[in-house]
Amino acid sequence: MSIVDELNKTFGMTDQITFLSGPAGMAVVEIENSLGCASMALQGAHLVGFQAMGEQPLIWMSDEAVFAPGKSLRGGVPVCWPWFGPHATDSSLPGHGPARTVEWKPVASSSLEDGRTSISFEMVETDATRRQCAHPLRVQLHVTVGSTLQMTLETTNLGATPFTLGDALHTYFLVGDVRQAQVEGLDGCDYLDKVAGGKHTQQGAVTIASEVDRIYLGTGHSCAIVDPVMGRRILIRSEGSASTIVWNPWIEKTLRMGDLGPDGYLKMLCVETANAADDVVELAAGATHRLAVEYSSEAL
Ligand SMILES: O=P(O)(O)OC[C@H]1O[C@H](O)[C@H](O)[C@@H](O)[C@@H]1O
């Protein structure tokens, strides 16, 4: 029996959860019900699409994303774990940690009474992940698909000493034209500007007219992308997160990256729910931390 057949036998659910062999033979799972649909790659437990029934897609995925073992997909929802950005002390380790490029295994699936569908994954440790992070941890991603998308990244410290955890759901949202989009809900927050340098305070809504790469600190439980071109407001609710990254690579960085497509930057905006920079989590021995988001949209 193939791996996909085995997954379907154990976790598949008729008309709701189907595993299949996707691009480059990578296993993917389609999650579907009367409220919405989503698609995920098992590598990285990487969500590559979500759409509420009767609405436009919420998530942006690059046309030039490279589906290959060990390569993070450009777009969707990469899981950054157990650190965000460059490693704090060892620059030889991969940016955003190993979780987004290794296999995750499904551990549970269920159909909820209200019509939503849930599926949970656990990262599969490898020699490489253990070399990169020797501390014993368990990390699971719980995903619930309905008219909204809910994702919870759950980390448990299995060791006897505390662990300093950084993490992020590095979501690429689909926008009509990033030059006309705005992020609301960060007014008054301090941010670290990774492009211009320094620490600044946000005044009003965030607009994008050049490369933006900012870590907003001490952020609250909700923010929103206002998109007049698509005529919608994307609502981002979060728990267990103290920082929010707003990122758009703009033109020059797009050209250097090679997997974003020439005009991709106009159609995407990353608003990443995170624990990053100084806002990392001190996870006591035996403790569990949950970083949770819920995404939805409403007409303007
Ligand atoms: O190219 P990646 O490793 O996927 O990172 C993409 C981006 O992720 C985050 O938004 C960081 O703040 C950026 O500095 C980085 O460029």
The ligand as a Gaussian input file, in Angstrom:
#p B3LYP/6-31G(d) Opt

LIG

0 1
 O       12.929000      33.951000       2.404000
 P       12.425000      33.422000       3.720000
 O       13.491000      32.738000       4.544000
 O       11.203000      32.564000       3.538000
 O       11.986000      34.663000       4.576000
 C       11.069000      35.587000       4.093000
 C       10.918000      36.755000       5.069000
 O       10.401000      36.244000       6.283000
 C       10.102000      37.234000       7.298000
 O        9.027000      38.025000       6.910000
 C       11.308000      38.070000       7.610000
 O       10.975000      39.151000       8.460000
 C       11.969000      38.583000       6.362000
 O       13.202000      39.200000       6.710000
 C       12.222000      37.457000       5.364000
 O       12.803000      37.976000       4.187000

